[in-house]
Amino acid sequence: MFDYADKPATQTLSVLLLPGFSASELGLLLDCSGEINRLTGSVLYQVRLLSQDGNPVMSRHGRLQPVDAVFDPAQALAVLFVAASDLPKPLSMTDPVVSGLAQLGRQRCLLGAWHAGAFWLAAAGLLNGCRATLHWSLLEVFSERYPQVVASTALFEVDRDRATCGGGVAVVDLFLHLAARQHGADLMASVAENLLLERIRGRDDRQRIPLKNRVGSNQPKLVQAVMLMEANLEEPLTTDEIAQHVCVSRRQLERLFKQHLDSVPSQYYLELRLNRARQMLRQTAKSIIQIGLSCGFSSGPHFSSAYRNHFDTTPREDRQRGTVKSESQDTPSSP
């Protein structure tokens, strides 16, 4: 038990829930703050849930989450996190959440976001010149929309009074980092231990699991080969060229891919390029031909054929399906 001679004041953590937010990420924040309160015997943190209209918010998996109050930017807040998971359409000051955040930004408070929440902070001009991060799958389109923000692949970023993270378990890492500045690293270590966390990760940890962690550090040639593929998507290398670069024979390289990735190098490379193309189709406004060329396909028909064979749909159909889904999510339901 951590005892305080003078009971510190309770800090309220306001969380603005946007439709499609992750309930598990919210749960992680609630678990961490609750564990700190339990260990200290004090209510050091209180989580207050907000929504744009004060009504319950639908989570990513279809559950309605009640909230405590409506988001009121005129109200003084010490800390506000924006919780969102879905890629939004281009945002502007006409969006009430964006304009509200811009108004709140004129106050002295800590503003943060996780997963996709940084889009709303950036649209409000609150991340200009700051280092910020969000989920790795959204980084490319975020950088394209907001070049004035220093986009990062770190687990979390704290730049002055702005705090962002990639979502998922990184919500824990960010919160424990912030809480340690107020209440010390020892308490946060105890929280992590009680939550069975192996360690508290720092901001320099990467979001994506490196290949060497999945296949073992004793496979450096395989890791080098995949890194070469990832760095050369627009102008793909041949299997022989990759083998030559990593100083193994073609046959040995094929054996490594089959043993550890259950694939041959050419197929693994093709899937990397197609997965990158699908991400660009769903997140950018680039033309299908531009995307195909940037992912190493020599022509539109070549790209469409390979895409259809792998995903069982054409690039155009996939993009249209994503657009229809996005529009249906934005359309209010009838009363």
N, C-alpha and C positions, 0 to 999 in steps of 0.2 A: 504494500500500500504506500502510495506517495502522499505524504501529509503536507499541507500548506498551513503555516502559522496564520497568515492572513489569506482568507479565501478570495481568490481572484474573481473578478467580475465575469459573468457569463458572456461569451461572444456568440452572437447569432450568425449562423451561416445561411444566407438566403440562397435558394436554388431556383432559378427560373426554368421550369420544365417546358420544353417545346414538343409538339406532337412527334411521336416516333422515338422519343428518348429511350435510353436503355435502363430498364428497372434494375438490372444487376449492378450497373455502375452507381446508381443512386443507393442501392443497398450497401455497397462497399463503403461509401461515405458515412452512412448511418451506423454501420458496424464499427468503423474506426472511431468516430466521435463518441459513440456509446461506450466503447472499451476504455477510452481515455477517462470518461466520466466515472466509470466503475472503478478503475484503478486508483483514481485520486480521491474518490468519495465526494467529488464536487461536480457541479454542472458547469464544466468549463466551456462546453460547446452545446449549442442548441440549433438544430437544423429546421429551417422554416421554408416550406415549399410554396412556390408562387406559380401562377399561370397568367397568361395574357388577359383573360377575362374573369378569373376567379373560379372557373369551372374545372372539374376533373380533367386530366390530360390522358390521352390514349398512349400507352407505351408502345415500343417497337413490336411487342408480341401480343398486342391486342387487349391489354388490361387497362382499365381506367384507374388512374392514381388520383385520389382526392388531394387537394392542396389546402394550405392554411389561409391564403389571401390572394388578392389580385396584385399583379405587378404594377406598382405606382412609382414612377421615376422621381416624383417630387418628394417621396419619403426618404429620409436619411437612412442609408444602409452602410454598415461597416464592411461587409463582404457579400459579393454576389457572384455566383457561378451560373453560366448558361449551359444547360444540359441538352444536347441534341445529338442525334446519330445519323440522320439522313442528309445527303447532299442537297442543299437548297437551290432553287432557281436563283439567278442573279438578283441580289438584294439592293435596295436603295433606301433613302430616307423616307420614302413613302410608306415603307413597312413600319407598322406601329412599334414593333419590338426594337427595330434598328433606331428609330427616332427616340424611343424611350431610353435606350442604352446611351445614346449620344447625350441626352439630357442628364442622365445619371453620372456620366463621365465628367461632368463639370464639378461634381462633388469630390471630396477627398475620401476615396474608398478603394478597396482591393477588388478589382474586376477580373474574373477568371472564366474559363470555359473548358469543357472536355469533349472529346470525340470530334463532332462537327461544330461545336458551339463557337469556335473561333471565327467562323464565317460571319456571324452576326456582330461580333465585336469589331472585326475588320471593316465591315460595311458601315459601321458607325464612326469609323475613323479613330478608334480607340487603340489600335495596334500599330499605327504608323511609326516606323522607325524602331519598333520593338522586335525582339526575338519571340517567336510564337510557334507552337506546334499543334498538331491535331492528328487524327488517325492516319497512318501511313498511306492508306488507299485513297485519301483525299488530298494529299499534299500537292500533287501536280496541278490539279485544277485550282486549288487555293492560290498557289504561286502565280498562276496565269491571271487570276482575277485581281490579286492584291500584291503587285510587285513592290509596293512601298513597305510591305511587312517582311521581316527577315524570317522566312519559313525555315523550320528546323526539323530534323528527323529524330531529335532527342525524345525520351520518354515524357519529359515535362520541361517547361521553361518558366522561370520567374524573372521578369525584367521590370524592375522598379515596382509599380503597383499593378502589374498585369501578370496573371498566372494561368498557364494553359497546359493541357496534357493530351495524350493520344487516346484517352479513354481506356476501357477495360480495367485491368488491374493497376494501370498507371494512375488511376484516381487515388489509390492508396498511397503510392509513392509521392505524389504531389502533396496530398493532404498531410502526410507525416512529415514531409520536408517543411511545410509551412508551420505546422504545430511545433516542431522542434525548435524553431526560432523563438517561440514564445515560452515553451515549457521545458526545453532541454532534450538532448538526444537520448538520455537514459530512459526517460519515460516512453519515448517513441520506440526504443528498442524493446521495452517490455510489452508494448502494444503489439509489435510485430511478432514477438515470441508467442504471445497468447493467441494470435490469429494464425499461428503455424506458418508464418512467412519465413522463407529461408534466409532472407536478408532484405533490408530496405535498399532499393535500387536508387542510384543517383541519376541526375539529368543526362549524364554522358552515356548511359546505357542505351542501346539501340532498341527501337520498337520491334522490328522483325527479328525472328530467331535466325541467327546466322547458320548457313548450311553446315559449317564445321561442327556446330552444336548438335545437329541432327544426325550427321554421318560419322562423327568422331574426329578428333583433331589429328588422328593418325592417317588421314586421307587428304594430305595437302594438294596432291595433283588433281583430285576430283574437284576440290574447292576452287583451285585456280582455274580449272576448265569452265566451271559454271560462272565464275566472275568475269571471264573473258566473254562468255555468251551474253551476259547481262549488259556488258559495256559495249557490245557490238550488235545491237538489235537492228539498226537501220541498214547496215551493210554486213550481213552475216558472214562469218568465217566458215570455211569447210571443215569437216571433221579432221582431215589431214593437217590443216593449218593449226587447229586447236591443239592437236597432239604434238605438233612440232613446237609450239609455243611453250607447252608445259613439260617438254622433254620426255615424252613417252611414245611408244609405238601406237599406231591406230588401234591395233588389236587389244593392247593393254588398256587403252582409254575406253573402248567399248566394253571390256570386261568390268571395269570400275563402275560404269554407269549401270550395267545390268545387275551387278551384285548389290549396289547400295541405293540405286534409284529405280530399279526395275524398269529400265528404259534404255534405248540406244541413244547416243549423243544427238543424232539428227532429229529424232522425235522429241526429245526433251527441249532442244533448242526451238523447234517449231512451236511447242506449247508455250514456252516463255514469250515468244513473239505474239502469239494469238491472245494470250491472257493480257498482255500489255495493250494490244489493240482493243480488246473488249473494254478495258478500263478507260481508254481514251474515248471510245464511242459513247460511253455512259456519262463521262464527266467533262468533255470538252465539246466545243462547237466546230471543231475541224471537220473538213469534208471526209467522206469515206475514202476517197482516193489518197488524200494527204495522210490519213492514218495508216493506210496500207503501205504506202511508200516509206513512211517513218518507221515501220515495223519490219522492213526488209522484204516486202513483196513487190515483184517487178511490174505488176499491172493490177488494175481493178478486178478483172475476171479471175486472175490468179489468187488474189486476196479473198474474194468472195467464195471461191471454190474451197479453199483451205478452211475458211471460217465455217462454212456450212458443214463440211465433213467432220469438223471437231465439235462444234456446238449444236449441230442439227438445226441451224437457222442461219439466215444470211445476215451480214452486217446491217443492212437497211432495215430488215424486220426486227432485229434486236434493238436498234436505236429507236424505232417507232414504238415498240412495246414499252421501252423505258419512258418515252415521252408521254404515252397514254397513261401509264401508271402514275407518273408524276402529276399530270393534270388532274387525274381523278382524286389524288390525295389532297390537291389544293382546292377542290370544289366542295363547298360546305354541303352537308347533308340537309335534306329537307326536314323541317320540324315535324 
